[in-house]
């Protein structure tokens, strides 16, 4: 009742400097947002209560006894209220949380479906779950009040629990750091967005800008906050080389047709670019104590972005810069690995997009970079190059057929070439009718914030598909924190660079059903069910074994009905699982549920996500 994810104090509605209470006798108080507001709102009725009792005493009771009773009651209350009223300016309302109605735990009903974890069916190793610091963190981490920054850092990275055993945060194990190209200092004409434009961490004169008071200072605050809370891995990614080394003089070539479909980095600065990234990694470690484990020097190289930093690159461009950067890391004695190539959609991993102007220059990245045949673009034996392909899930989710078939092809490709697959970026762009329609009947797409379970379930289904069908070893969301009215943030904030409101969508907790409990080094295991279930529209189940040997099972109930289910493992050993529930209920943000034993029936609520952790 008194908990809210909005961290902002609102003043009570006033008229002529008098607080307005529509119904002093109501059992429900006005909407309350802070202890300070509660103090003001509850003090006034306390002061008014003696007057109310005096009116009762003026009535004419039929018996002397009743008259004495009222008078006595009036005097006692006057004394009590006088004592309270004497210090009313210092009155503090302390909510009685015992009065808050807790949601009932779901109860099983009817015959159950048994889901069995096959301990021998070992699939891909899980490396991490993450999100990026683009684009708001440079302001939030630097300017916002410390209690709000800490609150956001806790939500993203904490693995602690509250007094009730509920997680305080989602325990992200990777933080993706945007190494900006300097669009903030030198914005391209008509693209001057203070949020999307990013500072370069190296000034044109060669000075590295890594202090907290520098333009990117907020990013370093969150970087350290992530590490302090247990985040284990860090990936630096680049949307554009520094503007002062590009052909166009800007961090995009979109407005210059002479340089579109061309790697926007002058050839004479290839070595400079590799040296800059290596030195940046070294200085972040020395100055802030954080090891950047991975660097991706290109991002979505298949197209130029509209209004944000971007850089087109062919497969040859990518291979060239990856070899130079990996060689520089090795030369400097760094363990940092180069990641390629954060392609804009999964189809480029195994095939081509024939709608693109130059399809053959950027398709089949898995085969081009890691195929067995030795080619000029092979990265199979390149120093400090991670043996994986990174890709984004955009434009691959509009139908169930897309969702499954595209990812199965990705899974086949990475198995063929003996590499890993990372899904490193996703938010809602596509016009999928699953998320609802506008008044004119068109799909809502990415516009408009959605705090509900509808979006959370939609994204959970995509996470499941990437992990199970594409064998993804990592899964990352796009913006950790968004200031926009868009479905692109795990956390939503006001579009204010200094302070504002914080809203927490169910989406954050849905990702937490995976990130909080499936830790780096875990392996995915196969799961079978006693009855046939829908892969993408019913109950979606995936299982994992952490490095401590404990099982984690994530179940998504996409249906409108509560399911009666049970869990077991193929070795028939007795196990106890602790469930954590995310649903549309306000309290169900990875809410701890009672333990369940192997083969014991439990209720899987409708439209929910539940993670079962072996004890």
C-alpha positions as CSV (number, residue, x, y, z in Angstrom):
1,X,0.0,0.0,0.0
2,X,2.7,2.4,1.0
3,X,5.5,1.2,-1.3
4,X,6.1,2.7,-4.7
5,X,8.8,2.6,-7.3
6,X,8.4,6.3,-7.9
7,X,11.1,8.1,-6.0
8,X,9.6,11.5,-5.8
9,X,7.8,13.5,-3.1
10,X,4.6,15.1,-4.2
11,X,2.8,17.8,-2.3
12,X,-0.8,17.2,-1.2
13,X,-3.4,19.1,-3.1
14,X,-4.1,22.5,-1.4
15,X,-6.6,25.2,-1.4
16,X,-6.0,28.5,0.4
17,X,-3.0,26.8,2.1
18,X,-5.4,24.2,3.7
19,X,-4.9,20.5,3.0
20,X,-8.0,19.0,1.4
21,X,-9.3,15.7,2.7
22,X,-12.4,14.5,0.8
23,X,-13.5,12.0,3.5
24,X,-11.9,12.1,7.0
25,X,-13.9,9.0,8.0
26,X,-12.7,6.9,5.1
27,X,-10.7,3.8,5.9
28,X,-8.3,4.4,3.0
29,X,-6.0,7.5,3.4
30,X,-5.3,9.7,0.4
31,X,-2.5,8.5,-2.0
32,X,0.7,8.8,-0.1
33,X,4.2,9.2,-1.6
34,X,6.6,9.9,1.4
35,X,6.8,10.0,5.1
36,X,6.9,13.8,5.1
37,X,3.7,13.9,3.2
38,X,2.1,11.3,5.5
39,X,3.1,13.5,8.5
40,X,1.3,16.5,7.0
41,X,-1.8,14.6,5.9
42,X,-2.4,12.7,9.2
43,X,-1.6,15.6,11.5
44,X,-4.7,17.6,10.5
45,X,-7.3,14.9,11.2
46,X,-5.6,14.3,14.6
47,X,-6.0,17.9,15.5
48,X,-9.7,17.9,14.4
49,X,-10.7,14.8,16.3
50,X,-11.5,16.5,19.7
51,X,-13.9,18.8,17.9
52,X,-15.6,15.8,16.5
53,X,-16.0,14.2,19.9
54,X,-17.3,17.4,21.4
55,X,-20.1,17.4,18.8
56,X,-21.0,13.9,20.0
57,X,-21.2,15.1,23.6
58,X,-23.6,17.8,22.7
59,X,-26.1,15.2,21.8
60,X,-28.7,14.3,24.4
61,X,-28.3,10.8,25.6
62,X,-31.3,9.1,27.1
63,X,-29.5,8.1,30.2
64,X,-27.1,9.8,32.7
65,X,-24.7,6.9,32.3
66,X,-24.3,7.5,28.6
67,X,-23.8,11.3,29.2
68,X,-21.0,10.5,31.7
69,X,-19.5,8.0,29.3
70,X,-19.3,10.6,26.5
71,X,-17.9,13.3,28.7
72,X,-15.3,11.0,30.1
73,X,-14.3,9.8,26.6
74,X,-14.2,13.4,25.5
75,X,-11.8,14.4,28.3
76,X,-9.5,11.4,27.8
77,X,-9.3,12.1,24.1
78,X,-8.7,15.8,24.6
79,X,-5.8,15.1,26.9
80,X,-4.4,12.5,24.4
81,X,-4.8,14.7,21.4
82,X,-3.5,17.7,23.2
83,X,-0.3,15.8,23.9
84,X,-0.1,14.8,20.2
85,X,-1.1,18.2,18.9
86,X,1.5,19.9,21.1
87,X,4.1,18.5,18.9
88,X,2.2,18.2,15.7
89,X,4.7,20.0,13.7
90,X,7.1,17.2,14.5
91,X,4.6,14.5,14.0
92,X,5.8,11.5,12.0
93,X,3.5,8.9,10.6
94,X,4.9,5.4,10.6
95,X,2.9,3.1,8.4
96,X,1.8,-0.2,9.9
97,X,2.9,-2.6,7.2
98,X,1.2,-5.4,9.0
99,X,-2.0,-3.9,7.6
100,X,-0.8,-4.2,4.0
101,X,-2.7,-7.0,2.3
102,X,-0.1,-9.5,1.1
103,X,-0.9,-11.5,-2.1
104,X,-1.9,-15.0,-1.6
105,X,0.5,-17.7,-2.7
106,X,-0.8,-19.6,-5.7
107,X,-2.3,-23.0,-4.9
108,X,-2.2,-26.1,-7.2
109,X,-5.4,-27.5,-8.5
110,X,-6.0,-30.6,-10.6
111,X,-3.6,-33.0,-12.3
112,X,-0.1,-31.6,-12.8
113,X,2.3,-31.6,-15.8
114,X,5.7,-32.9,-14.9
115,X,8.7,-31.1,-16.2
116,X,11.9,-33.1,-16.1
117,X,15.4,-31.6,-16.3
118,X,17.7,-33.9,-18.3
119,X,21.0,-33.7,-16.6
120,X,22.8,-35.5,-19.4
121,X,21.5,-33.1,-22.1
122,X,24.1,-30.4,-21.7
123,X,23.8,-27.4,-24.1
124,X,25.6,-24.0,-24.2
125,X,27.6,-22.4,-21.4
126,X,26.1,-19.1,-20.2
127,X,28.5,-16.2,-20.0
128,X,26.4,-13.3,-18.8
129,X,23.2,-11.3,-18.8
130,X,23.6,-7.5,-19.3
131,X,22.4,-4.1,-20.4
132,X,24.1,-0.9,-21.7
133,X,24.8,2.5,-20.1
134,X,23.8,4.4,-23.3
135,X,22.6,7.1,-23.3
136,X,21.4,8.5,-20.0
137,X,24.0,7.3,-17.5
138,X,26.4,10.1,-18.5
139,X,23.9,12.5,-16.8
140,X,22.3,10.3,-14.2
141,X,25.6,9.0,-12.8
142,X,27.0,12.5,-12.6
143,X,24.2,14.9,-11.7
144,X,21.3,13.0,-10.1
145,X,20.9,12.9,-6.3
146,X,23.1,10.1,-4.8
147,X,20.1,8.2,-3.2
148,X,18.5,7.9,-6.6
149,X,21.7,6.8,-8.3
150,X,22.3,4.2,-5.7
151,X,18.7,3.0,-6.0
152,X,19.1,2.5,-9.7
153,X,22.5,0.8,-9.3
154,X,20.8,-1.5,-6.7
155,X,18.0,-2.4,-9.1
156,X,20.4,-3.2,-11.9
157,X,23.2,-5.0,-10.1
158,X,22.4,-6.0,-6.5
159,X,22.1,-9.6,-5.5
160,X,21.0,-8.8,-2.0
161,X,17.6,-9.6,-0.6
162,X,15.3,-7.6,1.7
163,X,14.0,-8.7,5.1
164,X,11.3,-10.9,3.4
165,X,13.8,-12.7,1.2
166,X,12.9,-10.8,-2.0
167,X,15.7,-9.7,-4.3
168,X,16.5,-6.0,-4.3
169,X,17.8,-6.1,-7.8
170,X,18.3,-8.3,-10.9
171,X,22.1,-9.0,-10.5
172,X,23.3,-8.2,-14.0
173,X,26.6,-10.0,-14.7
174,X,27.8,-7.8,-17.6
175,X,27.7,-4.0,-18.1
176,X,28.0,-2.7,-21.6
177,X,29.8,0.6,-21.7
178,X,29.4,3.0,-24.6
179,X,32.7,4.5,-25.8
180,X,31.3,7.6,-27.5
181,X,32.7,9.1,-30.7
182,X,32.3,12.7,-29.7
183,X,28.9,13.6,-31.1
184,X,28.2,15.6,-28.0
185,X,31.2,17.9,-28.6
186,X,30.7,17.9,-32.4
187,X,27.1,17.1,-33.3
188,X,26.3,16.4,-36.9
189,X,23.9,19.0,-38.3
190,X,20.2,18.2,-37.5
191,X,21.2,15.5,-35.0
192,X,21.8,17.5,-31.8
193,X,20.2,15.3,-29.2
194,X,21.7,15.8,-25.7
195,X,20.7,12.3,-24.7
196,X,21.7,10.3,-27.7
197,X,24.9,12.3,-28.5
198,X,27.9,10.9,-26.6
199,X,31.1,12.5,-25.4
200,X,34.5,11.0,-26.6
201,X,36.7,9.7,-23.7
202,X,39.7,11.0,-25.6
203,X,39.8,14.7,-26.6
204,X,41.1,15.7,-30.0
205,X,44.4,16.9,-28.4
206,X,45.0,13.4,-27.1
207,X,44.0,14.0,-23.5
208,X,41.9,11.2,-21.9
209,X,38.8,12.5,-20.2
210,X,38.2,9.9,-17.4
211,X,37.4,12.0,-14.4
212,X,34.1,12.2,-12.7
213,X,33.7,15.8,-13.6
214,X,34.4,15.1,-17.3
215,X,31.5,14.8,-19.8
216,X,31.5,11.0,-19.5
217,X,32.0,11.1,-15.7
218,X,28.6,9.6,-14.9
219,X,29.5,6.5,-16.9
220,X,32.5,5.9,-14.6
221,X,30.4,6.4,-11.5
222,X,28.0,3.6,-12.7
223,X,30.9,1.5,-13.9
224,X,32.3,1.4,-10.3
225,X,28.9,1.0,-8.8
226,X,28.3,-2.1,-10.9
227,X,31.6,-3.6,-9.9
228,X,30.9,-2.8,-6.2
229,X,27.6,-4.7,-6.4
230,X,29.2,-7.8,-8.0
231,X,29.0,-7.3,-11.7
232,X,31.6,-9.5,-13.1
233,X,32.2,-8.6,-16.8
234,X,32.4,-5.3,-18.8
235,X,32.1,-4.8,-22.5
236,X,33.1,-1.5,-24.2
237,X,31.3,-0.9,-27.5
238,X,31.7,1.8,-30.2
239,X,29.1,3.2,-32.5
240,X,31.6,5.4,-34.3
241,X,35.3,6.1,-34.2
242,X,36.2,9.5,-32.8
243,X,34.9,12.3,-35.1
244,X,38.3,13.8,-35.6
245,X,39.6,10.7,-37.4
246,X,36.6,10.2,-39.7
247,X,36.2,11.1,-43.4
248,X,33.1,13.2,-42.7
249,X,34.4,14.9,-39.6
250,X,31.3,13.7,-37.8
251,X,30.2,10.4,-36.0
252,X,27.9,9.5,-38.9
253,X,28.0,9.6,-42.7
254,X,24.3,9.7,-43.1
255,X,24.2,13.3,-44.4
256,X,27.2,12.8,-46.7
257,X,26.3,10.5,-49.7
258,X,29.9,10.4,-50.8
259,X,30.8,8.4,-47.7
260,X,27.7,6.3,-47.0
261,X,28.3,2.6,-47.2
262,X,31.9,3.2,-46.3
263,X,33.8,2.6,-43.1
264,X,34.0,6.2,-41.7
265,X,37.6,6.0,-40.5
266,X,40.5,7.3,-42.5
267,X,42.9,4.6,-43.4
268,X,45.8,6.4,-41.9
269,X,44.1,6.4,-38.5
270,X,43.4,2.6,-38.3
271,X,46.5,2.1,-36.0
272,X,45.5,5.3,-34.0
273,X,42.0,3.9,-33.5
274,X,43.4,0.5,-32.2
275,X,45.9,2.3,-30.0
276,X,43.2,4.6,-28.6
277,X,41.0,1.7,-27.5
278,X,43.9,-0.2,-26.0
279,X,45.0,2.9,-24.0
280,X,41.4,3.6,-22.9
281,X,41.1,0.0,-21.5
282,X,44.4,0.5,-19.6
283,X,43.5,3.9,-18.2
284,X,40.0,2.8,-17.0
285,X,41.7,-0.1,-15.2
286,X,44.4,2.2,-13.6
287,X,42.1,5.1,-12.7
288,X,38.8,3.3,-11.7
289,X,39.9,-0.3,-10.9
290,X,37.6,-1.9,-13.5
291,X,38.8,-4.4,-16.1
292,X,37.2,-4.0,-19.5
293,X,37.0,-7.7,-20.6
294,X,35.7,-7.1,-24.1
295,X,35.6,-4.4,-26.7
296,X,33.5,-4.3,-29.9
297,X,35.0,-1.7,-32.3
298,X,31.9,-1.6,-34.6
299,X,28.2,-1.7,-34.0
300,X,25.4,-2.6,-36.4
301,X,27.7,-2.2,-39.3
302,X,25.0,-2.9,-41.9
303,X,23.5,0.6,-41.9
304,X,23.9,4.2,-40.8
305,X,21.6,5.3,-38.0
306,X,19.4,8.4,-38.2
307,X,20.4,11.0,-35.6
308,X,22.8,8.9,-33.5
309,X,26.4,7.7,-33.8
310,X,26.9,5.0,-36.4
311,X,29.4,3.6,-38.9
312,X,28.9,1.3,-41.8
313,X,31.5,-1.4,-42.2
314,X,31.9,-4.4,-44.5
315,X,33.2,-7.8,-43.4
316,X,36.6,-6.8,-44.7
317,X,36.6,-3.6,-42.6
318,X,35.5,-5.5,-39.5
319,X,38.2,-8.2,-39.9
320,X,40.9,-5.6,-40.6
321,X,40.2,-3.5,-37.5
322,X,39.6,-6.6,-35.3
323,X,43.0,-8.0,-36.2
324,X,44.7,-4.6,-35.5
325,X,42.9,-4.1,-32.2
326,X,43.4,-7.7,-31.0
327,X,47.1,-7.4,-31.9
328,X,47.4,-4.2,-29.9
329,X,45.8,-5.8,-26.9
330,X,48.3,-8.6,-27.1
331,X,51.2,-6.2,-27.6
332,X,50.1,-4.3,-24.5
333,X,49.8,-7.4,-22.4
334,X,46.0,-7.0,-22.0
335,X,43.6,-9.9,-21.6
336,X,40.8,-7.9,-23.2
337,X,39.1,-9.7,-26.1
338,X,37.7,-8.2,-29.3
339,X,34.1,-9.0,-30.0
340,X,32.6,-9.0,-33.5
341,X,30.4,-7.6,-34.8
342,X,27.2,-6.7,-33.0
343,X,25.3,-7.2,-36.3
344,X,22.0,-5.5,-36.6
345,X,19.9,-8.6,-36.9
346,X,20.4,-12.4,-36.6
347,X,20.0,-13.1,-40.3
348,X,23.4,-11.6,-41.0
349,X,25.0,-14.3,-38.7
350,X,24.3,-17.1,-41.2
351,X,23.1,-15.5,-44.4
352,X,22.4,-12.3,-46.4
353,X,19.8,-9.6,-46.5
354,X,19.1,-9.2,-50.2
355,X,17.2,-5.9,-49.6
356,X,20.5,-4.3,-48.6
357,X,22.4,-2.2,-51.1
358,X,25.6,-4.3,-50.8
359,X,24.4,-7.6,-49.4
360,X,27.5,-9.7,-50.2
361,X,29.8,-7.4,-48.2
362,X,28.4,-8.1,-44.8
363,X,26.4,-11.4,-44.8
364,X,27.3,-14.8,-43.4
365,X,29.5,-13.4,-40.6
366,X,29.9,-16.7,-38.8
367,X,31.3,-18.4,-41.8
368,X,33.3,-15.4,-43.0
369,X,35.1,-14.8,-39.7
370,X,35.2,-18.3,-38.2
371,X,34.8,-20.8,-41.1
372,X,37.4,-23.5,-41.6
373,X,38.7,-22.2,-44.9
374,X,41.5,-19.8,-44.5
375,X,40.5,-16.4,-46.0
376,X,41.7,-12.9,-45.6
377,X,38.9,-12.1,-43.3
378,X,39.3,-15.2,-41.0
379,X,39.6,-14.4,-37.3
380,X,39.9,-18.0,-36.2
381,X,43.5,-17.7,-35.0
382,X,43.6,-13.9,-34.5
383,X,45.2,-12.8,-31.2
384,X,42.8,-11.6,-28.5
385,X,39.7,-12.1,-30.7
386,X,36.8,-13.8,-28.8
387,X,35.6,-16.9,-30.7
388,X,32.0,-15.7,-30.8
389,X,29.5,-13.8,-33.0
390,X,27.5,-11.0,-31.4
391,X,24.2,-10.0,-32.9
392,X,21.0,-8.1,-32.1
393,X,17.4,-9.5,-32.0
394,X,15.8,-6.6,-33.8
395,X,13.5,-7.4,-36.7
396,X,13.3,-11.1,-35.9
397,X,10.3,-11.3,-33.6
398,X,7.1,-10.4,-35.4
399,X,5.8,-13.9,-35.9
400,X,6.3,-17.2,-34.1
401,X,7.8,-18.7,-37.2
402,X,10.4,-15.9,-37.4
403,X,11.1,-16.2,-33.7
404,X,12.0,-19.9,-33.9
405,X,13.3,-20.5,-37.5
406,X,15.8,-17.6,-37.6
407,X,17.2,-18.6,-34.2
408,X,17.5,-22.3,-35.2
409,X,19.6,-21.2,-38.2
410,X,21.8,-19.2,-35.9
411,X,22.2,-22.2,-33.6
412,X,23.1,-24.4,-36.5
413,X,25.7,-21.9,-37.8
414,X,27.5,-21.5,-34.5
415,X,27.6,-25.3,-33.9
416,X,29.0,-25.7,-37.4
417,X,31.9,-23.3,-36.8
418,X,32.5,-24.1,-33.1
419,X,31.9,-20.7,-31.8
420,X,29.6,-19.0,-29.3
421,X,26.6,-16.7,-29.9
422,X,25.9,-13.5,-27.9
423,X,22.6,-11.5,-28.2
424,X,23.9,-8.1,-27.2
425,X,21.1,-5.7,-27.8
426,X,17.3,-5.6,-28.0
427,X,14.4,-3.3,-27.3
428,X,11.0,-2.9,-29.0
429,X,11.2,-1.5,-32.5
430,X,9.0,-3.9,-34.5
431,X,5.3,-3.3,-35.1
432,X,4.1,-6.5,-33.5
433,X,0.4,-6.7,-32.9
434,X,1.1,-8.8,-29.7
435,X,1.8,-5.6,-27.9
436,X,-1.6,-4.0,-28.8
437,X,-2.9,-1.6,-31.3
438,X,-3.4,2.1,-31.7
439,X,-6.9,3.6,-32.1
440,X,-6.5,3.3,-35.9
441,X,-5.8,-0.4,-35.6
442,X,-2.1,-0.3,-36.3
443,X,0.3,-2.0,-33.9
444,X,1.8,0.2,-31.2
445,X,5.4,-0.8,-31.8
446,X,8.1,0.8,-29.7
447,X,6.5,4.1,-28.9
448,X,5.1,4.7,-25.4
449,X,6.3,3.4,-22.1
450,X,4.8,0.1,-21.0
451,X,5.2,-0.8,-17.3
452,X,3.0,-3.9,-17.4
453,X,3.4,-7.6,-17.6
454,X,2.3,-7.6,-21.2
455,X,5.7,-6.2,-22.3
456,X,7.5,-8.3,-19.7
457,X,6.1,-11.5,-21.0
458,X,6.7,-10.5,-24.6
459,X,10.4,-9.9,-24.0
460,X,10.7,-13.1,-21.8
461,X,9.5,-15.1,-24.7
462,X,12.3,-13.6,-26.9
463,X,14.9,-14.3,-24.2
464,X,13.6,-17.9,-24.0
465,X,13.8,-18.3,-27.8
466,X,17.4,-16.8,-28.0
467,X,18.6,-19.1,-25.3
468,X,16.8,-22.3,-26.4
469,X,16.7,-22.1,-30.2
470,X,19.8,-20.0,-30.9
471,X,21.9,-21.4,-28.0
472,X,22.8,-17.9,-26.9
473,X,25.5,-17.7,-24.3
474,X,24.7,-14.1,-23.4
475,X,21.6,-11.9,-23.5
476,X,21.7,-8.1,-23.2
477,X,19.0,-5.5,-23.2
478,X,19.5,-2.1,-24.9
479,X,19.1,0.9,-22.5
480,X,19.4,0.1,-18.9
481,X,17.8,3.5,-18.1
482,X,15.7,5.5,-20.6
483,X,14.5,9.1,-20.5
484,X,12.2,8.5,-23.5
485,X,8.6,7.7,-23.9
486,X,9.5,4.4,-25.5
487,X,9.8,0.7,-24.8
488,X,13.6,0.8,-24.7
489,X,14.5,0.9,-21.0
490,X,14.7,-1.5,-18.0
491,X,14.2,1.6,-15.9
492,X,12.3,4.7,-16.9
493,X,13.3,8.2,-15.7
494,X,12.2,11.8,-16.3
495,X,13.8,13.5,-19.3
496,X,15.8,15.7,-16.9
497,X,19.6,15.7,-16.7
498,X,19.7,16.7,-13.0
499,X,16.9,14.9,-11.2
500,X,13.4,13.4,-11.7
501,X,11.1,10.5,-11.4
502,X,12.0,6.9,-11.5
503,X,9.6,4.2,-12.7
504,X,10.3,0.5,-12.7
505,X,8.6,-1.6,-15.4
506,X,7.8,-5.3,-14.9
507,X,10.3,-5.8,-17.7
508,X,13.2,-5.2,-15.3
509,X,12.0,-8.1,-13.1
510,X,11.3,-10.4,-16.0
511,X,14.9,-10.1,-17.1
512,X,15.8,-10.7,-13.5
513,X,14.1,-14.1,-13.6
514,X,17.1,-15.0,-15.7
515,X,20.0,-12.7,-14.7
516,X,19.6,-12.8,-11.0
517,X,19.8,-16.6,-10.7
518,X,21.7,-17.9,-13.8
519,X,25.3,-17.0,-13.2
520,X,28.3,-16.9,-15.5
521,X,29.6,-20.4,-16.1
522,X,26.3,-22.1,-15.9
523,X,25.2,-24.7,-18.5
524,X,21.8,-24.9,-20.1
525,X,20.2,-28.3,-19.8
526,X,17.4,-30.0,-21.8
527,X,13.9,-30.2,-20.4
528,X,11.1,-32.6,-21.3
529,X,7.4,-32.5,-20.2
530,X,4.9,-35.3,-19.5
531,X,2.4,-33.8,-21.9
532,X,3.0,-31.8,-25.1
533,X,3.1,-28.0,-24.5
534,X,3.3,-25.0,-26.8
535,X,6.9,-23.8,-27.4
536,X,6.0,-20.1,-27.6
537,X,2.4,-19.6,-26.6
538,X,2.0,-21.9,-23.6
539,X,4.4,-22.7,-20.9
540,X,8.0,-22.1,-21.9
541,X,10.6,-23.8,-19.7
542,X,14.4,-23.8,-19.7
543,X,16.8,-25.2,-17.1
544,X,20.4,-24.4,-16.1
545,X,23.1,-25.8,-13.8
546,X,25.2,-23.2,-12.0
547,X,28.9,-23.7,-11.2
548,X,27.9,-24.7,-7.6
549,X,26.0,-27.7,-9.1
550,X,22.5,-26.2,-8.2
551,X,19.7,-26.3,-10.7
552,X,17.8,-23.2,-11.9
553,X,14.5,-23.6,-13.8
554,X,12.7,-20.7,-15.5
555,X,9.1,-21.1,-16.4
556,X,7.0,-18.6,-18.4
557,X,3.3,-19.1,-18.4
558,X,2.0,-17.2,-21.4
559,X,-1.5,-18.5,-20.9
560,X,-4.5,-16.8,-19.3
561,X,-5.0,-19.7,-16.9
562,X,-3.1,-20.9,-13.9
563,X,-1.2,-24.2,-14.5
564,X,-0.7,-27.0,-12.2
565,X,2.9,-28.3,-12.6
566,X,5.8,-30.1,-10.9
567,X,9.5,-30.4,-11.4
568,X,12.0,-33.3,-11.3
569,X,15.5,-34.2,-12.5
570,X,16.4,-37.2,-14.6
571,X,18.5,-38.7,-11.7
572,X,15.3,-38.9,-9.6
573,X,17.1,-37.4,-6.6
574,X,15.1,-35.5,-4.0
575,X,15.5,-31.8,-4.4
576,X,14.0,-28.7,-2.9
577,X,13.3,-25.6,-5.0
578,X,12.7,-22.0,-3.9
579,X,10.4,-20.1,-6.4
580,X,10.5,-16.4,-7.3
581,X,7.4,-15.0,-9.0
582,X,7.0,-12.0,-11.3
583,X,3.4,-11.2,-12.3
584,X,1.2,-8.2,-12.8
585,X,0.5,-8.0,-9.0
586,X,2.3,-5.0,-7.5
587,X,4.1,-7.2,-5.0
588,X,5.3,-9.8,-7.5
589,X,8.7,-8.5,-8.4
590,X,10.7,-11.7,-8.0
591,X,8.6,-12.3,-4.9
592,X,9.8,-15.2,-2.8
593,X,7.3,-18.1,-2.6
594,X,7.2,-21.2,-0.3
595,X,9.5,-24.0,-1.1
596,X,8.5,-26.9,-3.3
597,X,10.0,-30.4,-3.4
598,X,10.7,-32.6,-6.4
599,X,7.5,-34.0,-7.9
600,X,5.4,-31.8,-5.6
601,X,2.6,-30.0,-7.5
602,X,2.7,-26.2,-7.5
603,X,0.5,-23.6,-9.1
604,X,2.1,-21.6,-12.0
605,X,0.0,-18.4,-12.1
606,X,-1.4,-17.1,-15.4
607,X,0.7,-14.6,-17.3
608,X,3.7,-15.0,-15.0
609,X,7.3,-15.9,-14.9
610,X,8.6,-18.1,-12.1
611,X,12.2,-19.1,-11.4
612,X,12.9,-22.2,-9.3
613,X,16.3,-22.3,-7.5
614,X,17.5,-25.5,-6.0
615,X,18.5,-25.3,-2.4
